C-alpha cells in the first residue's frame, strides 16, 4: 500500500511496484485518515509511507497501524534526510528508511527485504549517521544508560524497575527514548547491541 499526498508520485511508485515480480499495489492513500481506513480494509503486508501528509504525518500512520495491524510492516520513503526524522520513524515502527532520490529498483528491493522480516536503511543515511554518531549511546541520559545495561543483563522491565527503584512505566519511557536515540526499534535489538559491544570489551 502506498501513502503519499502527491497523486503523480503515488502513481509513479505504483507503476514501479506493479512491474516488479511478486509485488502488487493493493491500495493507495493521500492522507493519514484515509491510509488507516484503507489499510484496515486491505491489510497490506507492507505500507510505503511519506512523512509529510496533509492531515498529519507518516509517523501518525505508522503508530496507528502498529496497534491495529501489527503484522503490517512499514517502509518510509521521504525527502527528509535528517537524523531526527529517521529516529522518530524507527521508533514508530518503520523497518526501512529510504530517500526519494533512490532508484525504482532500490524501492522494490526495500519492500521485498522488509516483507521478509529485515530492517534496512538507505546506504547514504547509514553512512552519514555513522560519521555523525560514532557512539549511538552518546546522547543517552545516565538513567537511560543504566536501563541499557540492565537490558543487556537480560532483566525484564519489571525487574529493571525494581533494581532502579522506579515504576515500570518509567522504565518503558526510558526504553522508548533510548531506542529513538540509538536508531533502533525493538528491545531485542538493544540486548543484541549490548551483547555485541561486551564481546569486544565495551563498558557502559
C-alpha positions as CSV (number, residue, x, y, z in Angstrom):
1,X,0.0,0.0,0.0
2,X,1.3,3.4,-1.0
3,X,0.7,6.6,1.2
4,X,1.7,9.9,-0.4
5,X,-0.2,13.1,-0.8
6,X,1.1,13.7,-4.4
7,X,-1.0,11.7,-6.8
8,X,1.7,11.8,-9.5
9,X,4.2,10.4,-7.1
10,X,1.9,7.7,-5.9
11,X,1.1,6.6,-9.5
12,X,4.8,6.6,-10.4
13,X,5.7,4.4,-7.4
14,X,2.7,2.2,-8.1
15,X,3.8,1.6,-11.6
16,X,7.3,0.6,-10.5
17,X,6.0,-1.7,-7.8
18,X,3.4,-3.4,-10.0
19,X,6.0,-4.1,-12.7
20,X,8.2,-5.8,-10.1
21,X,7.9,-9.6,-9.9
22,X,5.9,-10.8,-6.9
23,X,4.8,-7.4,-5.9
24,X,1.4,-5.6,-6.3
25,X,-0.2,-2.4,-5.0
26,X,-3.4,-3.2,-3.1
27,X,-4.3,0.3,-2.2
28,X,-3.3,4.0,-2.2
29,X,-4.0,6.8,0.1
30,X,-3.2,10.6,0.3
31,X,-3.5,11.2,4.0
32,X,-3.4,9.8,7.5
33,X,-7.2,9.0,8.0
34,X,-7.6,7.6,4.5
35,X,-4.4,5.5,4.9
36,X,-5.6,4.0,8.3
37,X,-9.1,3.3,6.9
38,X,-7.9,1.6,3.7
39,X,-5.1,-0.3,5.4
40,X,-7.7,-1.9,7.8
41,X,-9.7,-3.0,4.8
42,X,-7.0,-4.5,2.7
43,X,-4.5,-5.4,5.4
44,X,-1.3,-4.9,3.3
45,X,1.9,-6.8,4.0
46,X,3.9,-3.6,3.6
47,X,3.0,0.0,3.7
48,X,5.2,2.6,1.8
49,X,4.6,5.9,3.5
50,X,5.7,9.5,3.1
51,X,6.4,11.5,6.2
52,X,4.6,14.7,5.2
53,X,0.9,14.4,4.8
54,X,-1.9,17.0,4.7
55,X,-3.7,15.8,7.8
56,X,-0.7,14.7,9.9
57,X,2.5,12.7,9.3
58,X,3.6,9.2,8.2
59,X,4.6,8.8,11.9
60,X,0.9,9.1,12.8
61,X,0.1,6.4,10.2
62,X,2.7,4.0,11.4
63,X,1.8,4.4,15.1
64,X,-1.9,3.8,14.5
65,X,-1.2,0.8,12.2
66,X,1.3,-0.6,14.6
67,X,-1.6,-1.1,17.1
68,X,-4.3,-2.1,14.7
69,X,-2.3,-4.1,12.1
70,X,0.8,-5.4,13.9
71,X,1.8,-7.7,11.1
72,X,1.9,-4.9,8.5
73,X,5.5,-3.6,8.0
74,X,6.3,0.0,7.2
75,X,8.8,1.5,4.8
76,X,9.4,5.3,4.9
77,X,10.0,6.9,1.5
78,X,10.8,10.6,2.1
79,X,12.8,13.6,1.1
80,X,13.7,14.3,4.8
81,X,17.4,13.3,5.2
82,X,17.9,14.1,8.8
83,X,18.5,12.0,12.0
84,X,15.5,13.3,13.9
85,X,13.1,12.1,11.2
86,X,15.0,8.8,11.0
87,X,15.0,8.2,14.7
88,X,11.3,9.1,15.0
89,X,10.4,6.8,12.1
90,X,12.2,3.8,13.6
91,X,10.7,4.5,17.0
92,X,7.2,4.4,15.3
93,X,8.0,1.0,13.8
94,X,9.5,1.7,10.4
95,X,11.5,-1.2,9.1
96,X,13.2,0.8,6.4
97,X,14.0,4.5,5.7
98,X,14.6,5.3,2.0
99,X,15.1,8.7,0.4
100,X,13.1,9.8,-2.6
101,X,16.1,10.1,-4.8
102,X,16.7,6.4,-4.8
103,X,16.1,4.3,-8.0
104,X,13.0,2.3,-8.5
105,X,14.8,-0.9,-8.1
106,X,16.0,0.2,-4.6
107,X,12.4,0.8,-3.6
108,X,11.2,-2.6,-4.7
109,X,14.3,-4.3,-3.2
110,X,13.5,-2.5,0.1
111,X,9.9,-3.6,0.0
112,X,11.0,-7.2,-0.5
113,X,13.5,-7.1,2.3
114,X,11.0,-5.7,4.8
115,X,8.4,-8.2,3.7
116,X,11.0,-10.9,4.5
117,X,11.5,-9.5,8.0
118,X,14.6,-7.5,7.5
119,X,15.3,-3.9,8.7
120,X,17.3,-1.6,6.4
121,X,18.2,2.0,5.9
122,X,19.3,4.0,2.9
123,X,23.1,3.5,2.4
124,X,23.8,7.2,2.4
125,X,21.8,7.7,5.6
126,X,23.6,4.9,7.4
127,X,27.0,6.3,6.3
128,X,26.2,9.8,7.5
129,X,24.8,8.5,10.8
130,X,27.9,6.5,11.5
131,X,30.0,9.5,10.7
132,X,28.0,11.8,12.9
133,X,27.3,9.4,15.7
134,X,30.1,7.0,16.1
135,X,28.8,6.1,19.6
136,X,25.0,5.6,19.4
137,X,24.8,5.9,23.2
138,X,26.5,9.3,23.2
139,X,23.2,11.2,23.8
140,X,21.7,8.8,26.4
141,X,21.0,10.2,29.9
142,X,22.6,8.4,32.9
143,X,19.2,6.7,33.7
144,X,18.9,5.5,30.1
145,X,22.4,4.1,30.2
146,X,21.5,2.1,33.4
147,X,18.4,0.8,31.7
148,X,20.5,-0.1,28.6
149,X,23.0,-2.0,30.7
150,X,20.3,-3.9,32.6
151,X,18.5,-4.9,29.3
152,X,21.9,-6.4,28.3
153,X,21.8,-8.4,31.6
154,X,18.5,-9.9,30.4
155,X,16.3,-8.2,33.0
156,X,12.6,-7.6,32.3
157,X,11.1,-4.1,32.5
158,X,9.6,-5.0,35.9
159,X,12.9,-6.3,37.2
160,X,14.7,-3.2,35.9
161,X,12.2,-1.0,37.7
162,X,12.7,-2.9,40.9
163,X,16.5,-2.7,40.6
164,X,16.4,1.1,39.9
165,X,13.6,1.8,42.3
166,X,11.3,3.3,39.7
167,X,7.9,2.4,38.2
168,X,7.7,0.0,35.3
169,X,6.1,2.8,33.2
170,X,9.2,4.9,33.8
171,X,11.4,2.1,32.5
172,X,9.2,1.8,29.4
173,X,9.6,5.6,28.8
174,X,13.4,5.3,29.2
175,X,13.4,2.4,26.7
176,X,11.3,4.4,24.1
177,X,13.7,7.3,24.4
178,X,16.9,5.2,24.1
179,X,15.5,3.3,21.1
180,X,14.9,6.6,19.3
181,X,18.3,8.0,20.2
182,X,20.1,4.8,19.1
183,X,18.1,4.4,15.9
184,X,16.7,1.0,17.0
185,X,13.1,-0.1,17.1
186,X,12.9,-3.1,19.4
187,X,14.1,-4.0,22.8
188,X,15.7,-7.2,21.5
189,X,17.9,-5.1,19.2
190,X,19.2,-3.3,22.3
191,X,20.0,-6.5,24.0
192,X,21.8,-7.8,20.9
193,X,23.8,-4.5,20.6
194,X,24.9,-4.6,24.2
195,X,26.0,-8.3,23.8
196,X,28.0,-7.4,20.8
197,X,29.7,-4.5,22.4
198,X,30.5,-6.5,25.5
199,X,32.1,-9.2,23.3
200,X,34.6,-6.6,22.1
201,X,35.3,-5.1,25.5
202,X,32.7,-2.2,25.6
203,X,32.0,-0.8,29.0
204,X,28.9,1.3,29.7
